[in-house]
């Protein structure tokens, strides 16, 4: 009797599952799909002309570009965004000398302790310190940015699909929602008037929901004066800071690629040795002939 009840209960569960699946399939197949603004106007990230020097299995860091990207971050992005996982000493990997790293660190102020009073105070950073946040806490960050907390940029290119291209596209992709037209010739303002950016928001087709709280950070050529004399166009500055943030997210990327080539070479060499060893071991063994 108990076994019969168990079978009936199991069949009941199976029936409910099949019925739920059937209802869901029927609803999915008959319901009219409603195209959203994000689906119709979101654009996939694109790379700058010529791509990045670190792209591909043989890519390498463009140190000059990384230094320019750091300059863009320092003079533009650092006003709102932190690099909590990057220490000043890491700048030595960008071909800065020890003295330059020390001087660069001292140009930043970080939280510390007043040795005379024991109270919290700001002090000049040292190479072992990490890049500080521009805000004391999340509440202050939200209050200064229309209730949107600027994210830390240390790992941003790893946190977004196609991260390097995403950062570049986002910085260069701001547009006027009232006149924006997609590749199909549809005007955003006419097709989705209810999705127009509200107060404090800006239209960007590369952002997930099209409306972003961050104002365009790079707006005019020459906004940054590069130390190496490179012309600082919006496109150039965007590509440079995208490359720099790729380095902050994965500083060992090039070393990983180079190690991968050695691993492949060793694997190929070991395979060849194993094949010759197999030939040597079985050389004296003749296959049996079938009569």
Buried (B, 14 or more C-beta within 10 A) or exposed (E): EEEEEEEEEEEEEEEEEEEEEEEEEEEEEEEEEEEEBBEBBBBEBBBBEEEBBBBEEEBEBBBBBBBBBBBBBBEBBBEBBBBEBBBBBBBBBBEBEEEEBBEBBBEBEBEBEEEEEEEEEEBEBBBEBBBBBBBEEEEEBBEBBEEBBBBBBBBBBEEBEBBBBBBBBBBBBBBEBEEBBBEEEBBBBEBBEEBBBEEEBBBBBBBEEBBBBBEBBBEEEEBBEBEEEBEBBBBBBBBBBBBBBBBBBBBEBBEEBEEEEEEEEEEEEEEEEEEEEEEEEEEEEEEEEEE
